[in-house]
Amino acid sequence: MPGLTPFFRALSCLGLALLIQSLQIYDAAALDDQPVLTALNMQILHKELEIEQNNVTFLMKSHPEGRWKAWRFFAFQEAGTLVLDSGLVVGLTDREHQIKHHGRISGVLLENALVLQMVGQLVCAVGDVIELGLNARQSVMARHQGMDARTAKRRAIRLHNELLALLGKRRQLLGGPNGLTPIQVRVAEAETRVLDDEERLLWLQCSRTLIDARRLVVSENSFYVLDIAKNLSGAAGNLVGIESTHLGQPHVNLHANVLTTVSGGLIMANPILSRLVGRAAGRSYSDKLDHRYKGEMARAVEALNVDTAALKKIGVTNAAPDDQKNRQLFTRVELYAKNQENASRYIDAQKLLDKKGNNAALGRIAVGLFAGATKVSSGICGIIAADGLSANSGAPLLLGGTASYTVGASVIALDNINLNVKRERRVQREAREGTSTQAVLAKRLAALEEIDNHLREVEKEF
């Protein structure tokens, strides 16, 4: 019946259109309905959470700042500096006596001055030795807990390689026959970019944590070692000076002042050298890590922001949020968005931390250069006075050198007080607000565990 042909043709076209429409509706509704791919996505997220949990735990346990560490170190340094300063004041009195009495000195008074200076520097050295010992004890404890620098680095590299393997498996799945619809492919490709961004950002954060922790420990221990050398060389100079005075051999005082000059040079160099040693240790430790984190992290956050927005747009456009089949996808998109926000806050916090750290370092360097210079000038004055000058003509030179170092030691004492008062105010404020480093890390660890548990609950529903 030829007259029915157009009817059947129209009916066929209508059926084809309905079929296409139904496929499009299914395509839109089932954005996350590929079990193997979805399982891989969730495995990758769990692995990322594991890496970040490991990172936070390392920060909490590797080198924690004890509540009284700063005050303990302050007590030794301030006590030693004040005793040293009192010895210098006694020495000033004797030098003035020497000028007024035409080169004659009070041997007992000068010996007492040198004894006080020696005792003060030995007290400072004891404080350094105690802190070094406690750091060594903390290092042993961290090693037993698997949180030492070497073990933490190996573990971080292993976890990162496992994450890369999962991402590679995911790319392999997308590159071959996978049964995905066109819209699912779009979603998967967009999510691939987000996951790559998260992997990059996470590894940069881990690298920074590990390298900075290593650099901090080495810098701190280097500071203590150099401070011990400074104090012992100064105390040795005082001991030689005592022997010179006791034996009545002023020329021996030349060696005493050489040691004093060396001690002053170490005061000047310590804040700079300890930081350089720490940087060198961090660079050596950064093998297989990414030491370019400062320049790359901001770019990684920006890329994550752009790619997360693109993935979210595809999901909102092509599926309804109340579709149960897509709940895992929307859960992951929410997590990506939160990660991007956290990463942005992390970048801002690190910039502020770096700025404060640099300012504090400049302050320590300035104080060290000034105080060290005053001790060097005192030593040089003593060298000149002991090398060929009469006692009478050398007295004003020795008086000037001692006065110079007295000012430098007083600056150190006042700076110690200023630093610890500021630190205590910050500690008290953080305790009230719950923003101390340990409190923030504990909250972050709890949040990561909560996210991990939430993801597992979502997985159980399907």
Secondary structure in CASP SS format (residue, H / E / C, confidence):
PFRMAT SS
TARGET T0000
AUTHOR 0000-0000-0000
METHOD secondary structure of the structure
MODEL  1
M C 1.00
P H 1.00
G H 1.00
L H 1.00
T H 1.00
P H 1.00
F H 1.00
F H 1.00
R H 1.00
A H 1.00
L H 1.00
S H 1.00
C H 1.00
L H 1.00
G H 1.00
L H 1.00
A H 1.00
L H 1.00
L H 1.00
I H 1.00
Q H 1.00
S H 1.00
L H 1.00
Q H 1.00
I H 1.00
Y H 1.00
D H 1.00
A H 1.00
A H 1.00
A C 1.00
L C 1.00
D C 1.00
D C 1.00
Q C 1.00
P H 1.00
V H 1.00
L H 1.00
T H 1.00
A H 1.00
L H 1.00
N H 1.00
M H 1.00
Q H 1.00
I H 1.00
L H 1.00
H H 1.00
K H 1.00
E H 1.00
L H 1.00
E H 1.00
I H 1.00
E H 1.00
Q H 1.00
N H 1.00
N H 1.00
V H 1.00
T H 1.00
F H 1.00
L H 1.00
M H 1.00
K H 1.00
S C 1.00
H C 1.00
P C 1.00
E C 1.00
G C 1.00
R C 1.00
W C 1.00
K H 1.00
A H 1.00
W H 1.00
R H 1.00
F H 1.00
F H 1.00
A H 1.00
F H 1.00
Q H 1.00
E H 1.00
A H 1.00
G H 1.00
T H 1.00
L H 1.00
V H 1.00
L H 1.00
D H 1.00
S H 1.00
G H 1.00
L H 1.00
V H 1.00
V H 1.00
G H 1.00
L H 1.00
T H 1.00
D H 1.00
R H 1.00
E H 1.00
H H 1.00
Q H 1.00
I H 1.00
K H 1.00
H C 1.00
H C 1.00
G C 1.00
R C 1.00
I C 1.00
S C 1.00
G H 1.00
V H 1.00
L H 1.00
L H 1.00
E H 1.00
N H 1.00
A H 1.00
L H 1.00
V H 1.00
L H 1.00
Q H 1.00
M H 1.00
V H 1.00
G H 1.00
Q H 1.00
L H 1.00
V H 1.00
C H 1.00
A H 1.00
V H 1.00
G H 1.00
D H 1.00
V H 1.00
I H 1.00
E H 1.00
L H 1.00
G H 1.00
L H 1.00
N H 1.00
A H 1.00
R H 1.00
Q H 1.00
S H 1.00
V H 1.00
M H 1.00
A H 1.00
R H 1.00
H H 1.00
Q C 1.00
G C 1.00
M C 1.00
D C 1.00
A H 1.00
R H 1.00
T H 1.00
A H 1.00
K H 1.00
R H 1.00
R H 1.00
A H 1.00
I H 1.00
R H 1.00
L H 1.00
H H 1.00
N H 1.00
E H 1.00
L H 1.00
L H 1.00
A H 1.00
L H 1.00
L H 1.00
G H 1.00
K H 1.00
R H 1.00
R H 1.00
Q H 1.00
L H 1.00
L H 1.00
G H 1.00
G C 1.00
P C 1.00
N C 1.00
G C 1.00
L C 1.00
T C 1.00
P H 1.00
I H 1.00
Q H 1.00
V H 1.00
R H 1.00
V H 1.00
A H 1.00
E H 1.00
A H 1.00
E H 1.00
T H 1.00
R H 1.00
V H 1.00
L H 1.00
D H 1.00
D H 1.00
E H 1.00
E H 1.00
R H 1.00
L H 1.00
L H 1.00
W H 1.00
L H 1.00
Q H 1.00
C H 1.00
S H 1.00
R H 1.00
T H 1.00
L H 1.00
I H 1.00
D H 1.00
A H 1.00
R H 1.00
R H 1.00
L H 1.00
V H 1.00
V H 1.00
S H 1.00
E H 1.00
N H 1.00
S H 1.00
F H 1.00
Y H 1.00
V H 1.00
L H 1.00
D H 1.00
I H 1.00
A H 1.00
K H 1.00
N H 1.00
L H 1.00
S H 1.00
G H 1.00
A H 1.00
A H 1.00
G H 1.00
N H 1.00
L H 1.00
V H 1.00
G H 1.00
I H 1.00
E H 1.00
S H 1.00
T H 1.00
H H 1.00
L H 1.00
G C 1.00
Q C 1.00
P H 1.00
H H 1.00
V H 1.00
N H 1.00
L H 1.00
H H 1.00
A H 1.00
N H 1.00
V H 1.00
L H 1.00
T H 1.00
T H 1.00
V H 1.00
S H 1.00
G H 1.00
G H 1.00
L H 1.00
I H 1.00
M H 1.00
A H 1.00
N H 1.00
P H 1.00
I H 1.00
L H 1.00
S H 1.00
R H 1.00
L H 1.00
V H 1.00
G H 1.00
R H 1.00
A H 1.00
A H 1.00
G H 1.00
R H 1.00
S H 1.00
Y H 1.00
S C 1.00
D C 1.00
K C 1.00
L C 1.00
D C 1.00
H C 1.00
R C 1.00
Y H 1.00
K H 1.00
G H 1.00
E H 1.00
M H 1.00
A H 1.00
R H 1.00
A H 1.00
V H 1.00
E H 1.00
A H 1.00
L H 1.00
N H 1.00
V H 1.00
D H 1.00
T H 1.00
A H 1.00
A H 1.00
L H 1.00
K H 1.00
K H 1.00
I H 1.00
G H 1.00
V H 1.00
T H 1.00
N H 1.00
A C 1.00
A C 1.00
P C 1.00
D C 1.00
D C 1.00
Q H 1.00
K H 1.00
N H 1.00
R H 1.00
Q H 1.00
L H 1.00
F H 1.00
T H 1.00
R H 1.00
V H 1.00
E H 1.00
L H 1.00
Y H 1.00
A H 1.00
K H 1.00
N H 1.00
Q H 1.00
E H 1.00
N H 1.00
A H 1.00
S H 1.00
R H 1.00
Y H 1.00
I H 1.00
D H 1.00
A H 1.00
Q H 1.00
K H 1.00
L H 1.00
L H 1.00
D H 1.00
K H 1.00
K H 1.00
G H 1.00
N H 1.00
N H 1.00
A H 1.00
A H 1.00
L H 1.00
G H 1.00
R H 1.00
I H 1.00
A H 1.00
V H 1.00
G H 1.00
L H 1.00
F H 1.00
A H 1.00
G H 1.00
A H 1.00
T H 1.00
K H 1.00
V H 1.00
S H 1.00
S H 1.00
G H 1.00
I H 1.00
C H 1.00
G H 1.00
I H 1.00
I H 1.00
A H 1.00
A H 1.00
D C 1.00
G C 1.00
L C 1.00
S C 1.00
A H 1.00
N H 1.00
S H 1.00
G H 1.00
A H 1.00
P H 1.00
L H 1.00
L H 1.00
L H 1.00
G H 1.00
G H 1.00
T H 1.00
A H 1.00
S H 1.00
Y H 1.00
T H 1.00
V H 1.00
G H 1.00
A H 1.00
S H 1.00
V H 1.00
I H 1.00
A H 1.00
L H 1.00
D H 1.00
N H 1.00
I H 1.00
N H 1.00
L H 1.00
N H 1.00
V H 1.00
K H 1.00
R H 1.00
E H 1.00
R H 1.00
R H 1.00
V H 1.00
Q H 1.00
R H 1.00
E H 1.00
A H 1.00
R H 1.00
E H 1.00
G C 1.00
T C 1.00
S C 1.00
T H 1.00
Q H 1.00
A H 1.00
V H 1.00
L H 1.00
A H 1.00
K H 1.00
R H 1.00
L H 1.00
A H 1.00
A H 1.00
L H 1.00
E H 1.00
E H 1.00
I H 1.00
D H 1.00
N H 1.00
H H 1.00
L H 1.00
R H 1.00
E H 1.00
V H 1.00
E H 1.00
K H 1.00
E C 1.00
F C 1.00
END
